[in-house]
Amino acid sequence: MADEDPAADAAAEACWRQCSLCEPTDPSILPGTLAYDSGKDLLLIATQTCSLVGKGAEPAFEVAAVSLVEGFDPQAPEAKGKITRYLQLPLDGDAPGRGIRVDVSRRAILPSALLRQMRPAEMQVPEAALKAFQGWIARYYARIALPDELDRRLHKRQFHKKVEKAFGRTLLDGTEDYRVHTDVDRVYIAWRPDRELQGDEVYGVKVLIVCRRPATRDYLLQELSGLASGVKKAPLVNGVRMDDPDVMLAKDVTLEHTSKMTRFTAFDEFSALAEVARAMGDD
């Protein structure tokens, strides 16, 4: 009779859920993109599923490499969803005052068979913190599918880079300093045709940025003026015909403005922070 594998048995018996923390019995099974440090990191299960092991298990699951935080502060920006790349979550058990730091760029999809090579960590994220993680991670699962060729052409004309630079500026509203991206609610995009183009075929693109403060609107209209190459009437650059982005206040936007547009989720990490706070239950 084959020797029993205690780690495999522990994995099979574990009550895996989203936010469960675990450790690989052999770190070499993990892809290098996770940059996993066995002496400092744990793995967090990011998949929202209850069927990770046994009959009917999902064919794959997602993990994120997380680092330990010695002084967890529930009021810190990272703990309240205000830092787009990172999220801090508390730990329970024998780890009072400690937490973990999730980096959205350190994620990987693993085959479900590898779960048998994971052992539950001694420290776990309390179930009460699950909603915070779900609200924060949701933006990265709601991605629109731009045609690959359109995405390539937009990057070639540095559209994303220029918009992100504008979103990163700090403005003064009265006596309050704020980052532009914290005032942006939504970015919408419309494009035609909705297919992969080749050669000299041209995409037509329109972009709408929705914000809350008049100061943000005025700044973005000025800063992004000329983004479409400075030529009026929808100039053609790098196979994309577009005008400068339109910018409107949220209170003025109606269904008529957005009914034929799609939320441009590529910019969600720079905007919609109020929405994330609501999703995390931090009203």
Backbone hydrogen bonds in HBPLUS format (Angstrom, degrees):
<---DONOR---> <-ACCEPTOR-->    atom                        ^
c    i                          cat <-CA-CA->   ^        H-A-AA   ^      H-
h    n   atom  resd res      DA  || num        DHA   H-A  angle D-A-AA Bond
n    s   type  num  typ     dist DA aas  dist angle  dist       angle   num
A0009-ASP N   A0005-ASP O   2.93 MM   4  6.21 160.4  1.97 158.8 165.2     1
A0010-ALA N   A0006-PRO O   2.88 MM   4  6.08 155.1  1.94 145.8 152.6     2
A0011-ALA N   A0007-ALA O   2.94 MM   4  6.20 151.8  2.02 144.9 152.6     3
A0012-ALA N   A0008-ALA O   2.93 MM   4  6.17 156.2  1.99 148.2 154.5     4
A0013-GLU N   A0009-ASP O   2.98 MM   4  6.15 148.4  2.08 146.3 154.5     5
A0014-ALA N   A0010-ALA O   2.94 MM   4  5.88 126.5  2.23 138.6 151.2     6
A0020-SER N   A0017-ARG O   2.95 MM   3  5.45 155.7  2.01 139.7 137.9     7
A0019-CYS N   A0045-ILE O   2.75 MM  26  5.12 177.9  1.75 157.7 158.5     8
A0045-ILE N   A0020-SER O   2.93 MM  25  5.44 160.3  1.97 154.7 161.3     9
A0121-ALA N   A0021-LEU O   2.97 MM 100  5.48 175.5  1.98 127.0 126.4    10
A0022-CYS N   A0043-LEU O   2.85 MM  21  5.22 153.6  1.92 147.0 154.7    11
A0043-LEU N   A0022-CYS O   2.89 MM  21  5.22 165.8  1.91 162.6 161.5    12
A0023-GLU N   A0119-ARG O   2.88 MM  96  5.37 149.4  1.98 146.0 155.7    13
A0119-ARG N   A0023-GLU O   2.84 MM  96  5.37 162.1  1.87 153.8 158.6    14
A0025-THR N   A0117-GLN O   2.84 MM  92  5.61 165.1  1.86 157.8 158.6    15
A0029-ILE N   A0026-ASP O   3.09 MM   3  6.11 174.8  2.09 134.4 135.3    16
A0030-LEU N   A0027-PRO O   3.10 MM   3  5.74 166.7  2.12 119.2 123.5    17
A0034-LEU N   A0031-PRO O   3.16 MM   3  6.00 165.8  2.18 122.7 126.3    18
A0035-ALA N   A0032-GLY O   2.96 MM   3  5.47 152.9  2.04 114.5 122.6    19
A0040-LYS N   A0037-ASP O   2.97 MM   3  5.46 153.4  2.04 116.1 124.1    20
A0041-ASP N   A0037-ASP O   2.72 MM   4  5.34 164.2  1.74 175.8 171.1    21
A0042-LEU N   A0066-VAL O   2.94 MM  24  5.37 154.1  2.00 149.6 157.8    22
A0066-VAL N   A0042-LEU O   2.85 MM  24  5.37 171.6  1.86 153.7 156.3    23
A0044-LEU N   A0064-ALA O   2.84 MM  20  5.17 160.0  1.88 150.4 157.3    24
A0064-ALA N   A0044-LEU O   2.86 MM  20  5.17 145.5  1.97 142.7 154.0    25
A0046-ALA N   A0062-GLU O   2.86 MM  16  5.33 154.7  1.93 133.4 140.1    26
A0058-GLU N   A0051-SER O   2.82 MM   7  6.11 152.7  1.89 169.0 173.1    27
A0057-ALA N   A0054-GLY O   3.18 MM   3  5.62 133.9  2.41 141.9 137.0    28
A0112-SER N   A0059-PRO O   3.10 MM  53  5.36 164.7  2.12 119.4 118.7    29
A0061-PHE N   A0110-LEU O   2.85 MM  49  5.47 156.8  1.91 156.8 164.7    30
A0110-LEU N   A0061-PHE O   2.77 MM  49  5.47 173.1  1.78 168.3 166.8    31
A0063-VAL N   A0108-ALA O   2.94 MM  45  5.60 161.3  1.98 161.1 166.5    32
A0108-ALA N   A0063-VAL O   2.99 MM  45  5.60 150.4  2.08 152.7 158.6    33
A0065-ALA N   A0106-ARG O   2.98 MM  41  5.70 154.6  2.05 157.2 165.5    34
A0067-SER N   A0101-ARG O   3.19 MM  34  5.25 156.3  2.25 140.5 142.1    35
A0101-ARG N   A0067-SER O   2.75 MM  34  5.25 151.1  1.83 153.3 162.1    36
A0069-VAL N   A0099-GLY O   2.72 MM  30  4.86 163.5  1.74 136.5 133.3    37
A0099-GLY N   A0069-VAL O   2.83 MM  30  4.86 155.4  1.89 146.0 149.8    38
A0072-PHE N   A0097-GLY O   2.89 MM  25  5.53 166.1  1.91 143.6 145.9    39
A0076-ALA N   A0073-ASP O   2.99 MM   3  5.36 166.7  2.00 118.3 122.6    40
A0079-ALA N   A0076-ALA O   2.90 MM   3  5.25 136.0  2.10 109.5 122.3    41
A0080-LYS N   A0077-PRO O   3.17 MM   3  5.16 147.9  2.28  98.6 108.1    42
A0082-LYS N   A0077-PRO O   3.00 MM   5  5.03 157.3  2.05 158.0 152.7    43
A0088-GLN N   A0078-GLU O   2.99 MM  10  5.43 156.5  2.04 114.1 116.8    44
A0104-VAL N   A0085-ARG O   3.01 MM  19  5.58 174.2  2.01 167.3 168.0    45
A0087-LEU N   A0102-VAL O   3.00 MM  15  5.09 144.0  2.14 136.8 145.9    46
A0102-VAL N   A0087-LEU O   2.71 MM  15  5.09 172.7  1.72 159.3 159.3    47
A0089-LEU N   A0100-ILE O   2.97 MM  11  5.39 152.5  2.05 144.7 153.3    48
A0100-ILE N   A0089-LEU O   2.85 MM  11  5.39 152.7  1.93 152.1 161.0    49
A0091-LEU N   A0098-ARG O   3.21 MM   7  5.93 133.9  2.43 152.3 140.2    50
A0092-ASP N   A0124-GLN O   2.90 MM  32  5.86 159.6  1.94 169.3 176.2    51
A0098-ARG N   A0095-ALA O   3.17 MM   3  5.51 160.9  2.21 130.9 131.2    52
A0106-ARG N   A0103-ASP O   2.95 MM   3  5.54 166.4  1.97 121.6 126.1    53
A0114-LEU N   A0111-PRO O   2.98 MM   3  5.84 153.7  2.05 125.1 131.0    54
A0115-LEU N   A0112-SER O   2.99 MM   3  5.51 157.7  2.04 113.8 120.9    55
A0116-ARG N   A0113-ALA O   3.28 MM   3  6.01 157.8  2.33 115.6 120.2    56
A0117-GLN N   A0114-LEU O   2.85 MM   3  5.24 156.7  1.90 110.4 118.3    57
A0118-MET N   A0115-LEU O   3.12 MM   3  5.21 150.6  2.21 112.7 111.4    58
A0129-ALA N   A0126-PRO O   2.92 MM   3  5.63 157.7  1.97 120.7 127.2    59
A0130-LEU N   A0127-GLU O   3.08 MM   3  5.28 163.1  2.10 110.0 115.3    60
A0133-PHE N   A0129-ALA O   3.32 MM   4  6.74 156.9  2.38 151.3 156.7    61
A0134-GLN N   A0130-LEU O   2.96 MM   4  6.26 165.4  1.98 157.8 161.9    62
A0135-GLY N   A0131-LYS O   2.90 MM   4  6.04 162.9  1.93 152.2 156.2    63
A0136-TRP N   A0132-ALA O   3.10 MM   4  6.25 148.9  2.20 142.3 150.4    64
A0137-ILE N   A0133-PHE O   2.87 MM   4  5.99 168.6  1.88 161.1 163.8    65
A0138-ALA N   A0134-GLN O   3.07 MM   4  5.83 139.4  2.24 141.1 149.4    66
A0140-TYR N   A0137-ILE O   2.96 MM   3  5.65 145.1  2.08 120.2 129.2    67
A0141-TYR N   A0138-ALA O   3.00 MM   3  5.32 159.3  2.04 111.8 118.6    68
A0150-LEU N   A0147-PRO O   3.03 MM   3  5.26 119.4  2.42 102.7 117.5    69
A0151-ASP N   A0147-PRO O   3.00 MM   4  6.33 164.2  2.03 161.2 165.7    70
A0152-ARG N   A0148-ASP O   2.94 MM   4  6.17 155.0  2.00 146.4 153.4    71
A0153-ARG N   A0149-GLU O   2.97 MM   4  6.19 156.9  2.03 144.3 150.3    72
A0154-LEU N   A0150-LEU O   2.90 MM   4  6.13 158.7  1.94 155.1 160.5    73
A0155-HIS N   A0151-ASP O   3.09 MM   4  6.27 159.0  2.13 146.7 152.0    74
A0156-LYS N   A0152-ARG O   2.94 MM   4  6.12 148.1  2.04 142.7 152.4    75
A0157-ARG N   A0153-ARG O   3.15 MM   4  6.42 145.5  2.28 143.9 150.9    76
A0159-PHE N   A0154-LEU O   3.03 MM   5  5.49 164.5  2.05 164.0 159.0    77
A0158-GLN N   A0155-HIS O   2.90 MM   3  4.78 156.5  1.95 104.4 109.5    78
A0162-LYS N   A0158-GLN O   3.09 MM   4  6.18 160.1  2.13 146.9 151.4    79
A0163-VAL N   A0159-PHE O   3.09 MM   4  6.30 162.7  2.12 155.5 160.3    80
A0164-GLU N   A0160-HIS O   2.89 MM   4  6.01 169.1  1.90 158.4 161.7    81
A0165-LYS N   A0161-LYS O   3.03 MM   4  6.14 149.9  2.13 139.7 147.9    82
A0166-ALA N   A0162-LYS O   3.12 MM   4  6.36 155.5  2.19 141.9 147.8    83
A0167-PHE N   A0163-VAL O   2.90 MM   4  6.19 155.3  1.97 151.6 159.0    84
A0168-GLY N   A0164-GLU O   3.06 MM   4  6.19 131.3  2.31 138.9 150.6    85
A0168-GLY N   A0165-LYS O   3.23 MM   3  5.19 135.2  2.45  93.6 105.6    86
A0169-ARG N   A0166-ALA O   3.37 MM   3  5.68 167.9  2.39 109.8 113.3    87
A0181-HIS N   A0167-PHE O   2.93 MM  14  4.67 136.9  2.12 153.0 139.6    88
A0180-VAL N   A0169-ARG O   2.91 MM  11  5.78 164.3  1.94 170.8 172.8    89
A0171-LEU N   A0178-TYR O   2.84 MM   7  5.55 165.0  1.86 166.3 163.9    90
A0178-TYR N   A0171-LEU O   2.98 MM   7  5.55 153.9  2.05 153.5 159.8    91
A0173-ASP N   A0176-GLU O   2.81 MM   3  5.20 169.6  1.82 157.2 157.9    92
A0176-GLU N   A0173-ASP O   3.11 MM   3  5.20 165.4  2.13 121.8 122.0    93
A0182-THR N   A0179-ARG O   3.06 MM   3  5.58 141.1  2.22 111.9 122.2    94
A0183-ASP N   A0180-VAL O   2.94 MM   3  5.54 160.0  1.98 119.4 126.0    95
A0184-VAL N   A0181-HIS O   3.30 MM   3  5.17 159.3  2.34  98.7 104.8    96
A0212-ARG N   A0183-ASP O   3.25 MM  29  5.90 136.1  2.45 148.1 160.5    97
A0272-ALA N   A0184-VAL O   3.07 MM  88  6.46 157.5  2.13 149.8 156.8    98
A0185-ASP N   A0210-VAL O   2.77 MM  25  5.57 145.7  1.89 142.5 153.8    99
A0186-ARG N   A0210-VAL O   3.36 MM  24  5.14 160.7  2.40 131.0 135.8   100
A0210-VAL N   A0186-ARG O   2.86 MM  24  5.14 178.6  1.86 155.4 155.2   101
A0264-PHE N   A0187-VAL O   2.58 MM  77  5.31 164.7  1.61 145.4 149.6   102
A0188-TYR N   A0208-LEU O   2.72 MM  20  4.98 170.6  1.73 156.8 160.2   103
A0208-LEU N   A0188-TYR O   2.95 MM  20  4.98 160.2  1.99 131.7 137.1   104
A0189-ILE N   A0262-THR O   2.74 MM  73  5.30 156.6  1.79 149.6 157.2   105
A0262-THR N   A0189-ILE O   2.78 MM  73  5.30 167.1  1.80 147.2 151.3   106
A0190-ALA N   A0206-LYS O   2.92 MM  16  5.23 148.8  2.02 151.2 154.9   107
A0206-LYS N   A0190-ALA O   2.94 MM  16  5.23 154.2  2.01 148.8 153.6   108
A0192-ARG N   A0204-GLY O   2.96 MM  12  5.22 143.6  2.10 143.8 153.5   109
A0204-GLY N   A0192-ARG O   2.76 MM  12  5.22 164.1  1.78 159.0 164.7   110
A0201-GLU N   A0198-GLN O   3.11 MM   3  5.82 163.1  2.14 144.4 145.3   111
A0203-TYR N   A0239-GLY O   3.10 MM  36  6.39 169.3  2.11 150.8 150.8   112
A0241-ARG N   A0203-TYR O   2.69 MM  38  5.99 174.1  1.69 168.6 170.6   113
A0205-VAL N   A0241-ARG O   2.91 MM  36  6.15 162.0  1.94 157.0 159.6   114
A0246-ASP N   A0207-VAL O   2.94 MM  39  6.27 164.5  1.96 159.6 155.4   115
A0209-ILE N   A0246-ASP O   2.81 MM  37  6.17 161.8  1.84 154.1 159.7   116
A0248-MET N   A0209-ILE O   2.93 MM  39  6.38 158.0  1.98 163.4 170.6   117
A0211-CYS N   A0248-MET O   3.00 MM  37  6.40 161.3  2.04 159.0 165.1   118
A0250-ALA N   A0211-CYS O   2.67 MM  39  5.57 144.8  1.79 164.0 169.5   119
A0216-THR N   A0213-ARG O   3.10 MM   3  5.28 123.7  2.43 100.9 114.2   120
A0217-ARG N   A0213-ARG O   3.11 MM   4  6.49 163.9  2.13 154.1 158.2   121
A0218-ASP N   A0214-PRO O   2.89 MM   4  6.10 171.3  1.90 157.0 158.6   122
A0219-TYR N   A0215-ALA O   3.03 MM   4  6.10 157.9  2.08 140.6 147.1   123
A0220-LEU N   A0216-THR O   2.92 MM   4  6.08 171.1  1.92 158.6 160.6   124
A0221-LEU N   A0217-ARG O   2.96 MM   4  6.11 162.7  1.99 154.5 159.6   125
A0222-GLN N   A0218-ASP O   3.14 MM   4  6.28 154.1  2.21 141.9 148.4   126
A0223-GLU N   A0219-TYR O   2.70 MM   4  5.86 170.3  1.71 159.5 162.9   127
A0224-LEU N   A0220-LEU O   2.86 MM   4  5.65 161.5  1.89 145.2 149.7   128
A0225-SER N   A0222-GLN O   3.28 MM   3  5.16 155.2  2.35  97.1 104.4   129
A0227-LEU N   A0224-LEU O   2.95 MM   3  5.20 155.6  2.01 132.2 129.9   130
A0229-SER N   A0226-GLY O   2.97 MM   3  5.16 115.9  2.39 123.3 119.5   131
A0242-MET N   A0235-PRO O   3.22 MM   7  5.95 148.0  2.32 157.1 155.9   132
A0237-VAL N   A0240-VAL O   3.05 MM   3  5.45 169.7  2.06 144.5 143.4   133
A0240-VAL N   A0237-VAL O   2.99 MM   3  5.45 155.7  2.05 117.5 124.9   134
A0252-ASP N   A0249-LEU O   2.93 MM   3  5.44 152.0  2.01 115.1 123.9   135
A0253-VAL N   A0250-ALA O   3.25 MM   3  5.33 155.0  2.32 103.8 111.0   136
A0257-HIS N   A0254-THR O   2.98 MM   3  5.48 138.2  2.16 109.2 119.7   137
A0258-THR N   A0255-LEU O   3.16 MM   3  5.30 126.9  2.46  98.4 111.6   138
A0259-SER N   A0255-LEU O   2.79 MM   4  5.42 134.7  2.00 159.8 164.1   139
A0261-MET N   A0258-THR O   2.95 MM   3  4.99 164.0  1.98 114.1 116.0   140
A0265-THR N   A0263-ARG O   3.05 MM   2  5.67 120.7  2.41 109.5  93.3   141
A0267-PHE N   A0264-PHE O   3.17 MM   3  6.25 174.4  2.18 129.9 131.4   142
A0268-ASP N   A0265-THR O   3.02 MM   3  4.92 169.8  2.03 108.3 111.0   143
A0270-PHE N   A0267-PHE O   2.98 MM   3  5.45 155.9  2.04 112.8 120.6   144
A0271-SER N   A0268-ASP O   3.12 MM   3  5.03 159.9  2.16 102.6 108.9   145
A0276-VAL N   A0272-ALA O   3.10 MM   4  6.44 153.7  2.17 147.6 154.7   146
A0277-ALA N   A0273-LEU O   2.97 MM   4  6.22 157.4  2.02 147.2 153.0   147
A0278-ARG N   A0274-ALA O   3.05 MM   4  6.34 153.5  2.12 144.9 151.5   148
A0279-ALA N   A0275-GLU O   2.94 MM   4  6.22 158.1  1.99 148.5 154.8   149
A0280-MET N   A0276-VAL O   2.89 MM   4  6.12 141.0  2.04 146.7 157.5   150
A0282-ASP N   A0277-ALA O   2.82 MM   5  5.15 156.0  1.88 167.1 158.9   151
A0281-GLY N   A0278-ARG O   2.95 MM   3  5.06 155.3  2.01 104.2 111.9   152
